[in-house]
Amino acid sequence: MAVPALFDLRRKSLLRGLILPIAALVAGAWLSDFPNNRATLWLLLPNLVALIGTVDCIRCMQRTWSWYHGGVLLIIYADLMVLTLLLFFLLYPYAHWLTSSR
């Protein structure tokens, strides 16, 4: 029985590259308790999952430009925004100099 491309890590899958960062963003927002920005190192796991998803999207790039190539590039930029937001969730609670009150 053949394994679907979504679950076969040796094959390129743009769908897996889309699902992993979105799931990591949802998990990161839940772990950080977003409006309160709780400090937790468990946010490293969603960062790692989003990074794996971004790398999987990068694997889907083609050598010559086409509309598919442009779409993959937009997805990679969206993945980078998710990574930036997750790093913000991870690092902001530790930046006490930003939130110091006088």
PLY file of the C-alpha trace (Angstrom):
ply
format ascii 1.0
element vertex 102
property float x
property float y
property float z
element edge 101
property int vertex1
property int vertex2
end_header
0.00 0.00 0.00
1.43 3.37 -1.03
1.90 6.15 1.48
0.30 9.49 0.45
2.76 12.26 -0.44
1.55 14.26 2.57
3.02 11.71 4.98
6.08 10.64 2.96
8.89 12.91 4.16
11.17 11.93 1.28
8.77 13.39 -1.30
8.14 17.09 -1.86
4.73 18.24 -0.67
3.49 21.81 -0.93
0.42 20.91 1.10
2.59 19.72 4.00
4.59 22.92 3.67
1.35 24.88 4.08
-0.19 22.87 6.91
2.85 22.73 9.21
3.38 26.51 9.63
-0.35 27.19 10.02
-0.65 24.49 12.67
2.50 25.84 14.35
1.00 29.35 14.40
-2.20 28.09 16.03
-0.21 26.06 18.58
2.12 29.00 19.24
-0.76 31.41 19.85
-2.31 28.88 22.24
0.95 28.18 24.08
1.85 31.83 24.48
-1.64 32.70 25.77
-1.45 35.47 23.18
-2.97 38.57 24.75
-1.08 37.93 27.99
2.20 36.77 26.34
3.15 34.09 28.83
6.86 33.20 28.90
7.39 29.54 28.04
10.13 27.65 26.29
7.57 25.22 24.82
7.28 27.77 22.01
10.49 26.35 20.59
8.49 23.36 19.29
6.11 25.40 17.08
9.13 27.37 15.83
10.82 24.13 14.83
7.67 22.79 13.16
7.22 26.05 11.20
10.87 25.92 10.14
10.44 22.35 8.89
7.36 23.44 6.93
9.27 26.36 5.40
12.11 24.08 4.35
9.56 21.73 2.79
8.15 24.66 0.77
11.63 25.65 -0.33
12.13 22.11 -1.64
9.15 22.66 -4.00
10.84 25.57 -5.83
11.54 25.12 -9.53
14.61 26.28 -11.40
12.75 28.29 -14.03
10.13 30.94 -13.32
6.48 30.03 -13.75
3.22 30.88 -12.02
3.75 27.84 -9.79
7.19 29.17 -8.85
5.66 32.57 -7.99
2.97 30.93 -5.86
5.55 28.91 -3.96
7.53 32.09 -3.39
4.46 33.79 -1.88
3.91 30.79 0.40
7.54 30.95 1.52
7.13 34.64 2.38
3.99 33.80 4.38
5.92 31.06 6.19
8.65 33.55 7.05
6.03 35.88 8.52
4.72 32.98 10.64
8.28 32.26 11.81
8.77 35.93 12.72
5.52 36.02 14.67
6.40 32.82 16.53
9.82 34.22 17.41
8.08 37.33 18.70
5.82 35.15 20.87
8.92 33.39 22.17
11.17 36.38 22.84
8.83 39.24 23.82
8.05 38.05 27.39
11.81 38.02 28.10
12.33 41.61 26.87
11.72 43.35 30.19
13.44 46.53 29.05
10.60 47.08 26.54
7.87 46.82 29.16
9.51 48.58 32.08
7.25 51.16 33.69
8.59 54.28 35.35
0 1
1 2
2 3
3 4
4 5
5 6
6 7
7 8
8 9
9 10
10 11
11 12
12 13
13 14
14 15
15 16
16 17
17 18
18 19
19 20
20 21
21 22
22 23
23 24
24 25
25 26
26 27
27 28
28 29
29 30
30 31
31 32
32 33
33 34
34 35
35 36
36 37
37 38
38 39
39 40
40 41
41 42
42 43
43 44
44 45
45 46
46 47
47 48
48 49
49 50
50 51
51 52
52 53
53 54
54 55
55 56
56 57
57 58
58 59
59 60
60 61
61 62
62 63
63 64
64 65
65 66
66 67
67 68
68 69
69 70
70 71
71 72
72 73
73 74
74 75
75 76
76 77
77 78
78 79
79 80
80 81
81 82
82 83
83 84
84 85
85 86
86 87
87 88
88 89
89 90
90 91
91 92
92 93
93 94
94 95
95 96
96 97
97 98
98 99
99 100
100 101
